[in-house]
Amino acid sequence: MFDIAEFIKTNLKSGYDNGSFSLEQVNIFVLNYLMKGQITQADFDEIQLHLNPVVEGETE
């Protein structure tokens, strides 16, 4: 069975990593997918963590 959420997550992360999508584009796309119910909040959070990884010892 085709998993649309996994397809979206994989392609957004890959597109960001290879420079096809900017950070801003991925943020807009992922919010739209969340609002349409095509991904869950957990999927959204996973993509955000991919875009903004937490580095050990880093403080804000």
PDB file of N, CA, C and O in Angstrom:
ATOM      1  N   MET A   1       0.843  -1.185   0.000  1.00  0.00           N
ATOM      2  CA  MET A   1       0.000   0.000   0.000  1.00  0.00           C
ATOM      3  C   MET A   1       0.887   1.248   0.000  1.00  0.00           C
ATOM      4  O   MET A   1       1.888   1.300   0.714  1.00  0.00           O
ATOM      5  N   PHE A   2       0.529   2.218  -0.776  1.00  0.00           N
ATOM      6  CA  PHE A   2       1.289   3.455  -0.890  1.00  0.00           C
ATOM      7  C   PHE A   2       1.108   4.301   0.363  1.00  0.00           C
ATOM      8  O   PHE A   2      -0.019   4.555   0.788  1.00  0.00           O
ATOM      9  N   ASP A   3       2.214   4.735   0.951  1.00  0.00           N
ATOM     10  CA  ASP A   3       2.201   5.558   2.157  1.00  0.00           C
ATOM     11  C   ASP A   3       2.513   7.003   1.768  1.00  0.00           C
ATOM     12  O   ASP A   3       3.676   7.367   1.597  1.00  0.00           O
ATOM     13  N   ILE A   4       1.466   7.829   1.629  1.00  0.00           N
ATOM     14  CA  ILE A   4       1.633   9.206   1.176  1.00  0.00           C
ATOM     15  C   ILE A   4       2.489  10.021   2.129  1.00  0.00           C
ATOM     16  O   ILE A   4       3.307  10.824   1.681  1.00  0.00           O
ATOM     17  N   ALA A   5       2.320   9.835   3.435  1.00  0.00           N
ATOM     18  CA  ALA A   5       3.091  10.603   4.412  1.00  0.00           C
ATOM     19  C   ALA A   5       4.582  10.295   4.283  1.00  0.00           C
ATOM     20  O   ALA A   5       5.413  11.202   4.330  1.00  0.00           O
ATOM     21  N   GLU A   6       4.916   9.028   4.123  1.00  0.00           N
ATOM     22  CA  GLU A   6       6.323   8.646   3.978  1.00  0.00           C
ATOM     23  C   GLU A   6       6.896   9.208   2.680  1.00  0.00           C
ATOM     24  O   GLU A   6       8.040   9.662   2.651  1.00  0.00           O
ATOM     25  N   PHE A   7       6.119   9.180   1.627  1.00  0.00           N
ATOM     26  CA  PHE A   7       6.533   9.749   0.341  1.00  0.00           C
ATOM     27  C   PHE A   7       6.823  11.243   0.485  1.00  0.00           C
ATOM     28  O   PHE A   7       7.845  11.730   0.001  1.00  0.00           O
ATOM     29  N   ILE A   8       5.928  11.964   1.146  1.00  0.00           N
ATOM     30  CA  ILE A   8       6.098  13.400   1.349  1.00  0.00           C
ATOM     31  C   ILE A   8       7.351  13.676   2.175  1.00  0.00           C
ATOM     32  O   ILE A   8       8.174  14.513   1.804  1.00  0.00           O
ATOM     33  N   LYS A   9       7.493  12.967   3.302  1.00  0.00           N
ATOM     34  CA  LYS A   9       8.644  13.187   4.181  1.00  0.00           C
ATOM     35  C   LYS A   9       9.961  12.914   3.457  1.00  0.00           C
ATOM     36  O   LYS A   9      10.890  13.720   3.524  1.00  0.00           O
ATOM     37  N   THR A  10      10.035  11.798   2.780  1.00  0.00           N
ATOM     38  CA  THR A  10      11.266  11.414   2.084  1.00  0.00           C
ATOM     39  C   THR A  10      11.650  12.443   1.027  1.00  0.00           C
ATOM     40  O   THR A  10      12.813  12.834   0.921  1.00  0.00           O
ATOM     41  N   ASN A  11      10.667  12.875   0.252  1.00  0.00           N
ATOM     42  CA  ASN A  11      10.960  13.809  -0.831  1.00  0.00           C
ATOM     43  C   ASN A  11      11.269  15.217  -0.341  1.00  0.00           C
ATOM     44  O   ASN A  11      12.117  15.891  -0.927  1.00  0.00           O
ATOM     45  N   LEU A  12      10.613  15.678   0.706  1.00  0.00           N
ATOM     46  CA  LEU A  12      10.939  16.995   1.247  1.00  0.00           C
ATOM     47  C   LEU A  12      12.333  17.017   1.857  1.00  0.00           C
ATOM     48  O   LEU A  12      13.095  17.959   1.641  1.00  0.00           O
ATOM     49  N   LYS A  13      12.667  15.977   2.619  1.00  0.00           N
ATOM     50  CA  LYS A  13      14.005  15.924   3.223  1.00  0.00           C
ATOM     51  C   LYS A  13      15.084  15.820   2.149  1.00  0.00           C
ATOM     52  O   LYS A  13      16.091  16.525   2.205  1.00  0.00           O
ATOM     53  N   SER A  14      14.872  14.943   1.175  1.00  0.00           N
ATOM     54  CA  SER A  14      15.835  14.761   0.099  1.00  0.00           C
ATOM     55  C   SER A  14      15.972  16.035  -0.732  1.00  0.00           C
ATOM     56  O   SER A  14      17.081  16.437  -1.084  1.00  0.00           O
ATOM     57  N   GLY A  15      14.857  16.659  -1.040  1.00  0.00           N
ATOM     58  CA  GLY A  15      14.878  17.894  -1.815  1.00  0.00           C
ATOM     59  C   GLY A  15      15.618  19.011  -1.114  1.00  0.00           C
ATOM     60  O   GLY A  15      16.317  19.798  -1.753  1.00  0.00           O
ATOM     61  N   TYR A  16      15.469  19.084   0.198  1.00  0.00           N
ATOM     62  CA  TYR A  16      16.212  20.082   0.969  1.00  0.00           C
ATOM     63  C   TYR A  16      17.700  19.747   0.967  1.00  0.00           C
ATOM     64  O   TYR A  16      18.539  20.618   0.742  1.00  0.00           O
ATOM     65  N   ASP A  17      18.019  18.480   1.220  1.00  0.00           N
ATOM     66  CA  ASP A  17      19.417  18.051   1.304  1.00  0.00           C
ATOM     67  C   ASP A  17      20.176  18.248  -0.010  1.00  0.00           C
ATOM     68  O   ASP A  17      21.361  18.583   0.002  1.00  0.00           O
ATOM     69  N   ASN A  18      19.498  18.042  -1.141  1.00  0.00           N
ATOM     70  CA  ASN A  18      20.207  18.172  -2.419  1.00  0.00           C
ATOM     71  C   ASN A  18      20.071  19.569  -3.047  1.00  0.00           C
ATOM     72  O   ASN A  18      20.549  19.805  -4.156  1.00  0.00           O
ATOM     73  N   GLY A  19      19.419  20.483  -2.332  1.00  0.00           N
ATOM     74  CA  GLY A  19      19.336  21.863  -2.791  1.00  0.00           C
ATOM     75  C   GLY A  19      18.179  22.159  -3.733  1.00  0.00           C
ATOM     76  O   GLY A  19      18.065  23.279  -4.231  1.00  0.00           O
ATOM     77  N   SER A  20      17.322  21.181  -3.986  1.00  0.00           N
ATOM     78  CA  SER A  20      16.166  21.433  -4.856  1.00  0.00           C
ATOM     79  C   SER A  20      15.165  22.378  -4.201  1.00  0.00           C
ATOM     80  O   SER A  20      14.521  23.178  -4.879  1.00  0.00           O
ATOM     81  N   PHE A  21      15.035  22.279  -2.859  1.00  0.00           N
ATOM     82  CA  PHE A  21      14.111  23.127  -2.101  1.00  0.00           C
ATOM     83  C   PHE A  21      14.891  23.912  -1.058  1.00  0.00           C
ATOM     84  O   PHE A  21      15.808  23.387  -0.426  1.00  0.00           O
ATOM     85  N   SER A  22      14.521  25.163  -0.887  1.00  0.00           N
ATOM     86  CA  SER A  22      15.121  25.966   0.180  1.00  0.00           C
ATOM     87  C   SER A  22      14.432  25.634   1.511  1.00  0.00           C
ATOM     88  O   SER A  22      13.383  24.992   1.537  1.00  0.00           O
ATOM     89  N   LEU A  23      15.033  26.077   2.593  1.00  0.00           N
ATOM     90  CA  LEU A  23      14.439  25.896   3.914  1.00  0.00           C
ATOM     91  C   LEU A  23      13.029  26.480   3.958  1.00  0.00           C
ATOM     92  O   LEU A  23      12.105  25.858   4.483  1.00  0.00           O
ATOM     93  N   GLU A  24      12.878  27.661   3.409  1.00  0.00           N
ATOM     94  CA  GLU A  24      11.580  28.327   3.406  1.00  0.00           C
ATOM     95  C   GLU A  24      10.545  27.560   2.592  1.00  0.00           C
ATOM     96  O   GLU A  24       9.385  27.468   2.994  1.00  0.00           O
ATOM     97  N   GLN A  25      10.947  27.020   1.472  1.00  0.00           N
ATOM     98  CA  GLN A  25      10.017  26.237   0.658  1.00  0.00           C
ATOM     99  C   GLN A  25       9.535  25.000   1.412  1.00  0.00           C
ATOM    100  O   GLN A  25       8.341  24.701   1.432  1.00  0.00           O
ATOM    101  N   VAL A  26      10.464  24.291   2.026  1.00  0.00           N
ATOM    102  CA  VAL A  26      10.081  23.084   2.762  1.00  0.00           C
ATOM    103  C   VAL A  26       9.147  23.443   3.897  1.00  0.00           C
ATOM    104  O   VAL A  26       8.175  22.728   4.140  1.00  0.00           O
ATOM    105  N   ASN A  27       9.417  24.542   4.603  1.00  0.00           N
ATOM    106  CA  ASN A  27       8.538  24.950   5.702  1.00  0.00           C
ATOM    107  C   ASN A  27       7.118  25.236   5.209  1.00  0.00           C
ATOM    108  O   ASN A  27       6.145  24.844   5.853  1.00  0.00           O
ATOM    109  N   ILE A  28       7.004  25.907   4.085  1.00  0.00           N
ATOM    110  CA  ILE A  28       5.679  26.206   3.529  1.00  0.00           C
ATOM    111  C   ILE A  28       4.988  24.922   3.071  1.00  0.00           C
ATOM    112  O   ILE A  28       3.815  24.703   3.373  1.00  0.00           O
ATOM    113  N   PHE A  29       5.713  24.082   2.349  1.00  0.00           N
ATOM    114  CA  PHE A  29       5.135  22.820   1.866  1.00  0.00           C
ATOM    115  C   PHE A  29       4.654  21.946   3.022  1.00  0.00           C
ATOM    116  O   PHE A  29       3.532  21.439   3.004  1.00  0.00           O
ATOM    117  N   VAL A  30       5.514  21.777   4.029  1.00  0.00           N
ATOM    118  CA  VAL A  30       5.176  20.864   5.126  1.00  0.00           C
ATOM    119  C   VAL A  30       3.973  21.385   5.920  1.00  0.00           C
ATOM    120  O   VAL A  30       3.146  20.596   6.377  1.00  0.00           O
ATOM    121  N   LEU A  31       3.872  22.694   6.082  1.00  0.00           N
ATOM    122  CA  LEU A  31       2.708  23.254   6.774  1.00  0.00           C
ATOM    123  C   LEU A  31       1.440  23.010   5.964  1.00  0.00           C
ATOM    124  O   LEU A  31       0.397  22.683   6.530  1.00  0.00           O
ATOM    125  N   ASN A  32       1.519  23.164   4.658  1.00  0.00           N
ATOM    126  CA  ASN A  32       0.356  22.900   3.808  1.00  0.00           C
ATOM    127  C   ASN A  32      -0.076  21.440   3.893  1.00  0.00           C
ATOM    128  O   ASN A  32      -1.270  21.153   3.984  1.00  0.00           O
ATOM    129  N   TYR A  33       0.885  20.513   3.864  1.00  0.00           N
ATOM    130  CA  TYR A  33       0.548  19.089   3.980  1.00  0.00           C
ATOM    131  C   TYR A  33      -0.088  18.783   5.336  1.00  0.00           C
ATOM    132  O   TYR A  33      -1.016  17.979   5.423  1.00  0.00           O
ATOM    133  N   LEU A  34       0.414  19.426   6.395  1.00  0.00           N
ATOM    134  CA  LEU A  34      -0.162  19.234   7.727  1.00  0.00           C
ATOM    135  C   LEU A  34      -1.602  19.758   7.771  1.00  0.00           C
ATOM    136  O   LEU A  34      -2.495  19.091   8.293  1.00  0.00           O
ATOM    137  N   MET A  35      -1.817  20.944   7.227  1.00  0.00           N
ATOM    138  CA  MET A  35      -3.145  21.550   7.241  1.00  0.00           C
ATOM    139  C   MET A  35      -4.156  20.739   6.420  1.00  0.00           C
ATOM    140  O   MET A  35      -5.346  20.732   6.734  1.00  0.00           O
ATOM    141  N   LYS A  36      -3.688  20.064   5.383  1.00  0.00           N
ATOM    142  CA  LYS A  36      -4.563  19.235   4.546  1.00  0.00           C
ATOM    143  C   LYS A  36      -4.773  17.836   5.121  1.00  0.00           C
ATOM    144  O   LYS A  36      -5.576  17.062   4.599  1.00  0.00           O
ATOM    145  N   GLY A  37      -4.048  17.511   6.202  1.00  0.00           N
ATOM    146  CA  GLY A  37      -4.192  16.205   6.831  1.00  0.00           C
ATOM    147  C   GLY A  37      -3.444  15.094   6.120  1.00  0.00           C
ATOM    148  O   GLY A  37      -3.708  13.915   6.358  1.00  0.00           O
ATOM    149  N   GLN A  38      -2.506  15.461   5.246  1.00  0.00           N
ATOM    150  CA  GLN A  38      -1.750  14.452   4.519  1.00  0.00           C
ATOM    151  C   GLN A  38      -0.558  13.931   5.330  1.00  0.00           C
ATOM    152  O   GLN A  38      -0.024  12.859   5.045  1.00  0.00           O
ATOM    153  N   ILE A  39      -0.149  14.703   6.341  1.00  0.00           N
ATOM    154  CA  ILE A  39       0.870  14.253   7.290  1.00  0.00           C
ATOM    155  C   ILE A  39       0.362  14.577   8.694  1.00  0.00           C
ATOM    156  O   ILE A  39      -0.557  15.379   8.864  1.00  0.00           O
ATOM    157  N   THR A  40       0.968  13.948   9.686  1.00  0.00           N
ATOM    158  CA  THR A  40       0.592  14.184  11.079  1.00  0.00           C
ATOM    159  C   THR A  40       1.510  15.222  11.711  1.00  0.00           C
ATOM    160  O   THR A  40       2.506  15.633  11.116  1.00  0.00           O
ATOM    161  N   GLN A  41       1.161  15.636  12.918  1.00  0.00           N
ATOM    162  CA  GLN A  41       2.030  16.545  13.658  1.00  0.00           C
ATOM    163  C   GLN A  41       3.393  15.899  13.901  1.00  0.00           C
ATOM    164  O   GLN A  41       4.420  16.576  13.846  1.00  0.00           O
ATOM    165  N   ALA A  42       3.406  14.598  14.170  1.00  0.00           N
ATOM    166  CA  ALA A  42       4.676  13.882  14.375  1.00  0.00           C
ATOM    167  C   ALA A  42       5.523  13.917  13.104  1.00  0.00           C
ATOM    168  O   ALA A  42       6.742  14.069  13.181  1.00  0.00           O
ATOM    169  N   ASP A  43       4.896  13.778  11.940  1.00  0.00           N
ATOM    170  CA  ASP A  43       5.622  13.867  10.667  1.00  0.00           C
ATOM    171  C   ASP A  43       6.196  15.277  10.488  1.00  0.00           C
ATOM    172  O   ASP A  43       7.344  15.438  10.074  1.00  0.00           O
ATOM    173  N   PHE A  44       5.394  16.284  10.801  1.00  0.00           N
ATOM    174  CA  PHE A  44       5.822  17.680  10.723  1.00  0.00           C
ATOM    175  C   PHE A  44       7.037  17.901  11.614  1.00  0.00           C
ATOM    176  O   PHE A  44       8.023  18.509  11.197  1.00  0.00           O
ATOM    177  N   ASP A  45       6.957  17.400  12.848  1.00  0.00           N
ATOM    178  CA  ASP A  45       8.054  17.563  13.802  1.00  0.00           C
ATOM    179  C   ASP A  45       9.318  16.860  13.315  1.00  0.00           C
ATOM    180  O   ASP A  45      10.423  17.371  13.497  1.00  0.00           O
ATOM    181  N   GLU A  46       9.160  15.696  12.700  1.00  0.00           N
ATOM    182  CA  GLU A  46      10.304  14.953  12.162  1.00  0.00           C
ATOM    183  C   GLU A  46      11.017  15.765  11.078  1.00  0.00           C
ATOM    184  O   GLU A  46      12.246  15.823  11.046  1.00  0.00           O
ATOM    185  N   ILE A  47      10.254  16.377  10.211  1.00  0.00           N
ATOM    186  CA  ILE A  47      10.841  17.182   9.144  1.00  0.00           C
ATOM    187  C   ILE A  47      11.512  18.427   9.728  1.00  0.00           C
ATOM    188  O   ILE A  47      12.596  18.810   9.287  1.00  0.00           O
ATOM    189  N   GLN A  48      10.880  19.053  10.708  1.00  0.00           N
ATOM    190  CA  GLN A  48      11.479  20.224  11.349  1.00  0.00           C
ATOM    191  C   GLN A  48      12.810  19.869  12.012  1.00  0.00           C
ATOM    192  O   GLN A  48      13.764  20.645  11.952  1.00  0.00           O
ATOM    193  N   LEU A  49      12.872  18.708  12.636  1.00  0.00           N
ATOM    194  CA  LEU A  49      14.116  18.263  13.258  1.00  0.00           C
ATOM    195  C   LEU A  49      15.189  18.008  12.200  1.00  0.00           C
ATOM    196  O   LEU A  49      16.370  18.261  12.436  1.00  0.00           O
ATOM    197  N   HIS A  50      14.782  17.513  11.049  1.00  0.00           N
ATOM    198  CA  HIS A  50      15.723  17.297   9.951  1.00  0.00           C
ATOM    199  C   HIS A  50      16.275  18.637   9.451  1.00  0.00           C
ATOM    200  O   HIS A  50      17.462  18.752   9.148  1.00  0.00           O
ATOM    201  N   LEU A  51      15.414  19.634   9.369  1.00  0.00           N
ATOM    202  CA  LEU A  51      15.828  20.952   8.890  1.00  0.00           C
ATOM    203  C   LEU A  51      16.656  21.702   9.923  1.00  0.00           C
ATOM    204  O   LEU A  51      17.557  22.465   9.575  1.00  0.00           O
ATOM    205  N   ASN A  52      16.344  21.478  11.201  1.00  0.00           N
ATOM    206  CA  ASN A  52      16.978  22.203  12.305  1.00  0.00           C
ATOM    207  C   ASN A  52      17.472  21.214  13.351  1.00  0.00           C
ATOM    208  O   ASN A  52      16.920  21.141  14.449  1.00  0.00           O
ATOM    209  N   PRO A  53      18.519  20.446  13.015  1.00  0.00           N
ATOM    210  CA  PRO A  53      18.976  19.419  13.950  1.00  0.00           C
ATOM    211  C   PRO A  53      19.476  20.004  15.265  1.00  0.00           C
ATOM    212  O   PRO A  53      20.070  21.082  15.287  1.00  0.00           O
ATOM    213  N   VAL A  54      19.233  19.290  16.357  1.00  0.00           N
ATOM    214  CA  VAL A  54      19.719  19.696  17.660  1.00  0.00           C
ATOM    215  C   VAL A  54      21.140  19.185  17.797  1.00  0.00           C
ATOM    216  O   VAL A  54      21.401  17.993  17.631  1.00  0.00           O
ATOM    217  N   VAL A  55      22.062  20.098  18.102  1.00  0.00           N
ATOM    218  CA  VAL A  55      23.459  19.727  18.262  1.00  0.00           C
ATOM    219  C   VAL A  55      23.757  19.663  19.751  1.00  0.00           C
ATOM    220  O   VAL A  55      23.449  20.593  20.496  1.00  0.00           O
ATOM    221  N   GLU A  56      24.365  18.544  20.182  1.00  0.00           N
ATOM    222  CA  GLU A  56      24.708  18.366  21.595  1.00  0.00           C
ATOM    223  C   GLU A  56      25.587  19.536  22.056  1.00  0.00           C
ATOM    224  O   GLU A  56      26.531  19.929  21.371  1.00  0.00           O
ATOM    225  N   GLY A  57      25.255  20.081  23.233  1.00  0.00           N
ATOM    226  CA  GLY A  57      26.037  21.148  23.812  1.00  0.00           C
ATOM    227  C   GLY A  57      25.722  22.531  23.276  1.00  0.00           C
ATOM    228  O   GLY A  57      26.304  23.519  23.723  1.00  0.00           O
ATOM    229  N   GLU A  58      24.814  22.610  22.330  1.00  0.00           N
ATOM    230  CA  GLU A  58      24.440  23.902  21.742  1.00  0.00           C
ATOM    231  C   GLU A  58      23.363  24.550  22.600  1.00  0.00           C
ATOM    232  O   GLU A  58      22.387  23.899  22.974  1.00  0.00           O
ATOM    233  N   THR A  59      23.536  25.827  22.910  1.00  0.00           N
ATOM    234  CA  THR A  59      22.521  26.566  23.664  1.00  0.00           C
ATOM    235  C   THR A  59      22.032  27.724  22.831  1.00  0.00           C
ATOM    236  O   THR A  59      22.735  28.235  21.960  1.00  0.00           O
ATOM    237  N   GLU A  60      20.806  28.128  23.118  1.00  0.00           N
ATOM    238  CA  GLU A  60      20.228  29.238  22.350  1.00  0.00           C
ATOM    239  C   GLU A  60      20.445  30.543  23.038  1.00  0.00           C
ATOM    240  O   GLU A  60      20.025  31.585  22.534  1.00  0.00           O
TER     241      GLU A  60
END
